[in-house]
Amino acid sequence: MDKVTQYREIVQRILLPYVSHRYANADVENEAVFDRENDHYLIMQMGWQEGIRRIHGCLLHLDIIGGKIWIQRDGTEDGIVYQLEDAGIPKSDIVPGFHPAKDRPLTGYAVA
């Protein structure tokens, strides 16, 4: 199995449990949106908080670009990067895309 195929499987395995995540103070559901052909992987949130505030947005957005996993958005409490590392993805293949390019060298992860 090549590296990109392996990364696709890891990303999907890590993201899918977020679909069943429930929130204590809101009627919000998470939905997986996977574009496997173009390597875009998102967890979207939608619902209502206290019946008056609409919740709709992206919790997680990961892309596979050039053989690396780009974290475009991470709205989790603990950070998805640790789960990627625990799954065997080296830091050199994880790009914190939500940081400006000038700051990425300071993170200890890939810059691009």
C-alpha positions as CSV (number, residue, x, y, z in Angstrom):
1,M,0.0,0.0,0.0
2,D,1.4,3.4,-1.0
3,K,1.8,6.2,1.5
4,V,-1.1,8.3,0.2
5,T,-3.5,5.4,0.3
6,Q,-2.4,4.7,3.8
7,Y,-2.9,8.3,4.8
8,R,-6.4,8.3,3.3
9,E,-7.4,5.3,5.4
10,I,-5.9,6.9,8.6
11,V,-7.6,10.2,8.1
12,Q,-11.0,8.6,7.5
13,R,-10.5,6.3,10.5
14,I,-9.6,9.2,12.8
15,L,-12.4,11.5,11.6
16,L,-15.4,9.1,11.5
17,P,-15.8,8.9,15.3
18,Y,-16.5,12.6,15.4
19,V,-19.8,11.9,13.6
20,S,-21.2,10.2,16.6
21,H,-20.0,13.0,19.0
22,R,-22.9,14.6,21.0
23,Y,-23.0,18.0,22.6
24,A,-24.4,18.6,26.1
25,N,-25.8,22.1,25.6
26,A,-26.8,22.0,21.9
27,D,-28.9,20.1,19.5
28,V,-26.0,19.7,17.0
29,E,-25.0,16.9,14.7
30,N,-21.7,16.3,13.0
31,E,-21.5,15.1,9.4
32,A,-18.6,13.6,7.5
33,V,-18.0,15.0,4.1
34,F,-15.3,13.0,2.3
35,D,-14.1,13.8,-1.2
36,R,-11.9,10.8,-1.7
37,E,-11.2,11.6,-5.3
38,N,-9.6,15.0,-4.5
39,D,-8.5,14.1,-0.9
40,H,-10.6,16.6,1.0
41,Y,-12.0,15.4,4.4
42,L,-14.3,17.5,6.6
43,I,-16.4,17.1,9.6
44,M,-19.3,19.7,9.5
45,Q,-21.4,20.8,12.4
46,M,-25.1,21.8,12.1
47,G,-27.9,22.4,14.5
48,W,-29.1,24.7,17.2
49,Q,-27.9,25.9,20.5
50,E,-30.6,26.5,23.0
51,G,-33.1,26.6,20.1
52,I,-32.2,30.1,19.1
53,R,-28.6,30.2,17.8
54,R,-27.9,28.4,14.5
55,I,-24.8,26.3,14.5
56,H,-23.3,25.6,11.1
57,G,-19.6,25.3,10.3
58,C,-16.6,23.2,9.9
59,L,-15.1,21.4,12.9
60,L,-12.3,19.7,11.0
61,H,-10.9,20.0,7.5
62,L,-7.9,17.9,6.4
63,D,-6.5,17.7,2.9
64,I,-3.9,15.4,1.4
65,I,-1.7,17.5,-0.8
66,G,1.6,16.4,-2.2
67,G,1.8,13.3,0.0
68,K,1.3,15.3,3.2
69,I,-1.7,15.8,5.5
70,W,-2.7,19.5,5.6
71,I,-4.7,20.5,8.7
72,Q,-6.8,23.4,7.2
73,R,-9.1,23.7,10.2
74,D,-9.0,22.1,13.7
75,G,-11.9,23.1,16.0
76,T,-11.3,20.2,18.4
77,E,-10.4,20.7,22.0
78,D,-7.3,18.6,22.1
79,G,-6.0,19.0,18.5
80,I,-6.2,16.4,15.7
81,V,-2.5,16.5,15.2
82,Y,-1.9,14.2,18.2
83,Q,-4.2,11.6,16.8
84,L,-2.4,11.8,13.5
85,E,1.0,11.3,15.2
86,D,-0.4,8.4,17.3
87,A,-1.5,6.7,14.1
88,G,2.1,6.8,12.8
89,I,2.1,9.9,10.6
90,P,5.5,11.6,11.0
91,K,5.7,15.3,11.8
92,S,7.4,15.8,8.5
93,D,4.2,14.8,6.7
94,I,1.8,17.0,8.8
95,V,1.3,20.6,7.7
96,P,-0.5,23.0,10.1
97,G,-2.1,24.8,7.2
98,F,-4.1,27.0,9.6
99,H,-0.9,28.8,10.6
100,P,0.6,31.4,8.3
101,A,3.5,30.1,6.2
102,K,6.0,32.3,8.0
103,D,5.1,30.7,11.3
104,R,5.0,27.1,10.3
105,P,8.8,26.5,10.8
106,L,8.3,27.3,14.5
107,T,5.7,24.5,14.9
108,G,8.0,21.5,14.5
109,Y,5.8,20.2,11.7
110,A,6.1,20.4,7.9
111,V,5.9,23.9,6.3
112,A,4.4,22.7,3.0
